[in-house]
Amino acid sequence: LDDKGCIITDSAGRTSIDGLWAIGDVVTGPMLAHKAEAEGVAAVERMVGRAGRVNYDAIPGVVYTHPELASVGLTEEMAKREGHRISIGKIHYRANARAHCMEQTDGLIKVIANAESDRLLGVHILGAHASSMIAESVLALEFSASAEDLARTIHAHPTLSEIVKEAAWEASS
């Protein structure tokens, strides 16, 4: 065990006991069911000789409040600390037709990209349905998309997800 009581594993999830693997809340990292599930799938894949991996940089975090808060990737402060020159796109829910139809105009979406490469670094959503809307940004981070890639993805109209697209356009400009 480490000093916090977590089971120590190698990068593949193996413990110091041959044939014993550990995932989820008993290992270091965020205590999230979706993180544990991804680790479990990856561990089983590794057990049978497949590549199994978890991208810890693309694990979403959600706070189920009203309004909801969801994020993935780096915050603005983290990106700066890592030496990125950043570009930010920020769009408020009140600029979205669907948000008005739903009477859910409180909130905003922030997209953070590397200013030189346009590579997506983080997305943060505060507002209605944030927990569902974060998924496309997780996918974009998983596949190293740019803010422009996210912006050029066609979004149905009128939907809340258009706010992600608009924030991505602003970050990629």
Residue, then its C-alpha position, 0 to 999 in steps of 0.5 A: l500500500d502507498d502512504k494513502g492506503c491505496i494498492i500500488t500497481d504498475s501502469a498495467g494495473r498489476t499488483s506485487i502479487d503475481g496474478l492479482w490486479a487492482i482497479g477503481d477506488v482501491v488504487t490512486g486516482p479519482m474515485l469515479a465509477h466510470k474510471a473504475e469501469a475503464e480500468g476494469v475493461a483495460a485490465v481484462e484486455r491486458m490479462v488476455g494479451r491485448a493492449g488495454r489502456v486508459n487515457y487518464d487525461a480524458i476522464p470526465g468529472v461531473v458534479y450533479t448539482h443544479p446547474e450541473l458541472a462537468s469537465v474534462g482535460l486541463t483547466e486554464e490554470m493547469a494548462k498555463r502551469e504546463g507551459h501551454r500558450i492557450s486560446i479560450g472560447k467561452i459561450h454562455y447558455r443564454a446565447n443558445a435558442r434551445a436553452h431559452c426554450m428550456e428556460q435553462t439559460d444559466g451557465l456557460i461552456k469554456v473550451i481551452a486549446n493550445a494557441e499554437s497547435d489548436r489541440l484541445l486541452g480541456v472543456h468545462i461545462l456549467g449548465a443544464h445537461a452538462s453531464s451528458m454534453i461532456a461526452e463529445s469533448v471526452l471523445a475529442l480529447e481521446f482522439s487528440a482533436s483540435a478545437e477546430d475539429l470540434a467546431r466543424t462537427i455538425h451539431a443538430h439545431p436547436t440543441l444545447s450541444e451547439i454551445v460546445k461548437e460555438a465555444a470551440w469556434e471561439a477557441s480556434s479563432 
